[in-house]
Amino acid sequence: MPRQLKKVFIFLDTDKHASSFDILTIIDTFPDAAILKYESVTVEDAEKIVYDAMFPRGPEGAKQTKIFINGHNSERVNEVLEKIRECMFPPFELAIIVDPRGAYTTAAAAVAKTLEFSLKKGWGNLEEKAVTVLAGTGPVGQTAVELYASEKANVVVTSRSLERASSVATKINKKYEREKVRGVEAQTSEEIGKAIEDADIALSAGAAGVQILPLETLKKYGRNCKIVADINAIPPFGVEGLKSESDGNEILLDIFGIGALAIGKLKNKLEVELIKRAAEEPKGVFDYKIAYEAARKAIFKKFKEEKSFEVEPEKYWLPY
Ligand SMILES: NC(=O)c1ccc[n+]([C@@H]2O[C@H](COP(=O)([O-])OP(=O)(O)OC[C@H]3O[C@@H](n4cnc5c(N)ncnc54)[C@H](OP(=O)(O)O)[C@@H]3O)[C@@H](O)[C@H]2O)c1
């Protein structure tokens, strides 16, 4: 009789306390799975933990053993990812989920919500749209900037420091080999206003509980803005006057808002999707690209089913 192999998630958190949010999400997705949790994980720790997990269950067991890498510092998370990938070789390859403190699934959800709303309104996809990601230097903001750039939008990323904004722009332009992202210093209301002056879409990606875009600034400078989104769910919200549950409500004449809770709902679905996909596949990395691709597919499927989409959705498909 073949051995019954339990699904096991090895949860590696580079932070001091492992994220209960993600562990609970795994439990609710796979109640029968086991979870092994490690905290304050360094690159060296990760190597040892993964080598230890690769062999005891043999190649078949490796297929049922999954890794979830988490942590607030996305650079450290990616260093751990690289080390783990170096350790693995056929047939001992484990599927790996990466979502640093929810940044990847949150960014994928935020970009997808703006894409969906734009298509719904008949404004087309994101290609050549002018997008401003306010305070886009954190893990969520940087991932959102990259996803917009991958959609061929023209992106402005702001920071209180020109150096930090330019560093994000340079990194992403280099990766995509095109100059789609520009870094801008914006700290005062006027500077924030100037940064959104030409934007079709503005996404506020600032830290929790920090207002980035005052309503008066949006009124004065947001004449071209069609969509304003915010991922900060802790008051004061990132965009004044934009409620966190708003899902396309008009907040000023012809300016529609998408709030953090509306983005959060999709974010949670995308995280479950990443966990399920990693559970099904014997190997591979399940990160923001997979999350965004899943969101995009769901949007186009919905449009197709509702027949509310006059153009073939495939026309808008931009493979990575
Ligand atoms: N909805 C969800 O499901 C969900 C999930 C995860 C995260 N989030 C939210 O997403 C947002 C971004 O997360 P994150 O981890 O990427 O954020 P973060 O790294 O804490 O902050 C993002 C950026 O905000 C700017 N900032 C920090 N303090 C500021 C201040 N006092 N005034 C103006 N700008 C300030 C910083 O940019 P500069 O220093 O370069 O100016 C920083 O890089 C947070 O609000 C977080 O709560 C939401």
The ligand as an SDF file (V2000), in Angstrom:
LIG
                    3D

 48 52  0  0  0  0  0  0  0  0999 V2000
   -4.9730   46.0930    2.6870 N   0  0  0  0  0  0  0  0  0  0  0  0
   -4.1650   45.0660    3.0180 C   0  0  0  0  0  0  0  0  0  0  0  0
   -4.5690   43.9210    2.9750 O   0  0  0  0  0  0  0  0  0  0  0  0
   -2.7110   45.3660    3.3740 C   0  0  0  0  0  0  0  0  0  0  0  0
   -1.7330   44.3430    3.5140 C   0  0  0  0  0  0  0  0  0  0  0  0
   -0.4100   44.6950    3.7610 C   0  0  0  0  0  0  0  0  0  0  0  0
   -0.0980   46.0470    3.9100 C   0  0  0  0  0  0  0  0  0  0  0  0
   -1.0790   46.9820    3.8270 N   0  0  0  0  0  0  0  0  0  0  0  0
   -0.8120   48.4120    3.9670 C   0  0  0  0  0  0  0  0  0  0  0  0
   -0.0680   48.8140    2.8400 O   0  0  0  0  0  0  0  0  0  0  0  0
    0.6470   50.0030    3.1630 C   0  0  0  0  0  0  0  0  0  0  0  0
    2.0680   49.8840    2.6680 C   0  0  0  0  0  0  0  0  0  0  0  0
    2.7250   48.8250    3.3380 O   0  0  0  0  0  0  0  0  0  0  0  0
    4.3120   48.8100    3.3500 P   0  0  0  0  0  0  0  0  0  0  0  0
    4.7380   47.7280    4.2670 O   0  0  0  0  0  0  0  0  0  0  0  0
    4.8160   48.8380    1.9360 O   0  0  0  0  0  0  0  0  0  0  0  0
    4.5430   50.2530    4.0270 O   0  0  0  0  0  0  0  0  0  0  0  0
    5.8030   50.9140    4.7030 P   0  0  0  0  0  0  0  0  0  0  0  0
    7.0440   50.3110    4.1670 O   0  0  0  0  0  0  0  0  0  0  0  0
    5.5930   50.9330    6.1750 O   0  0  0  0  0  0  0  0  0  0  0  0
    5.6350   52.4300    4.1860 O   0  0  0  0  0  0  0  0  0  0  0  0
    5.5790   52.7570    2.8180 C   0  0  0  0  0  0  0  0  0  0  0  0
    6.2180   54.1070    2.5960 C   0  0  0  0  0  0  0  0  0  0  0  0
    5.4880   55.1290    3.2930 O   0  0  0  0  0  0  0  0  0  0  0  0
    6.3580   56.2480    3.4700 C   0  0  0  0  0  0  0  0  0  0  0  0
    6.1650   56.8180    4.7960 N   0  0  0  0  0  0  0  0  0  0  0  0
    6.4370   56.2350    5.9900 C   0  0  0  0  0  0  0  0  0  0  0  0
    6.1360   57.0830    6.9950 N   0  0  0  0  0  0  0  0  0  0  0  0
    5.6820   58.2280    6.4260 C   0  0  0  0  0  0  0  0  0  0  0  0
    5.2460   59.4900    6.9260 C   0  0  0  0  0  0  0  0  0  0  0  0
    5.1800   59.7280    8.2430 N   0  0  0  0  0  0  0  0  0  0  0  0
    4.8660   60.4260    6.0370 N   0  0  0  0  0  0  0  0  0  0  0  0
    4.9000   60.1940    4.7080 C   0  0  0  0  0  0  0  0  0  0  0  0
    5.3330   59.0310    4.1580 N   0  0  0  0  0  0  0  0  0  0  0  0
    5.6990   58.0610    5.0150 C   0  0  0  0  0  0  0  0  0  0  0  0
    7.7870   55.7240    3.3160 C   0  0  0  0  0  0  0  0  0  0  0  0
    8.3150   56.2750    2.1150 O   0  0  0  0  0  0  0  0  0  0  0  0
    9.5420   57.2980    2.0900 P   0  0  0  0  0  0  0  0  0  0  0  0
   10.2720   57.1820    3.3900 O   0  0  0  0  0  0  0  0  0  0  0  0
   10.3380   56.8490    0.9220 O   0  0  0  0  0  0  0  0  0  0  0  0
    8.9100   58.6330    1.8930 O   0  0  0  0  0  0  0  0  0  0  0  0
    7.6210   54.2270    3.1620 C   0  0  0  0  0  0  0  0  0  0  0  0
    8.5700   53.6290    2.2960 O   0  0  0  0  0  0  0  0  0  0  0  0
    0.5150   50.1790    4.6710 C   0  0  0  0  0  0  0  0  0  0  0  0
   -0.4370   51.1720    4.9210 O   0  0  0  0  0  0  0  0  0  0  0  0
    0.0340   48.8280    5.1490 C   0  0  0  0  0  0  0  0  0  0  0  0
   -0.7430   48.9050    6.3390 O   0  0  0  0  0  0  0  0  0  0  0  0
   -2.3520   46.6730    3.5310 C   0  0  0  0  0  0  0  0  0  0  0  0
  1  2  1  0
  2  3  2  0
  2  4  1  0
  4  5  1  0
  4 48  2  0
  5  6  2  0
  6  7  1  0
  7  8  2  0
  8  9  1  0
  8 48  1  0
  9 10  1  0
  9 46  1  0
 10 11  1  0
 11 12  1  0
 11 44  1  0
 12 13  1  0
 13 14  1  0
 14 15  2  0
 14 16  1  0
 14 17  1  0
 17 18  1  0
 18 19  2  0
 18 20  1  0
 18 21  1  0
 21 22  1  0
 22 23  1  0
 23 24  1  0
 23 42  1  0
 24 25  1  0
 25 26  1  0
 25 36  1  0
 26 27  1  0
 26 35  1  0
 27 28  2  0
 28 29  1  0
 29 30  1  0
 29 35  2  0
 30 31  1  0
 30 32  2  0
 32 33  1  0
 33 34  2  0
 34 35  1  0
 36 37  1  0
 36 42  1  0
 37 38  1  0
 38 39  2  0
 38 40  1  0
 38 41  1  0
 42 43  1  0
 44 45  1  0
 44 46  1  0
 46 47  1  0
M  CHG  2   8   1  16  -1
M  END
$$$$
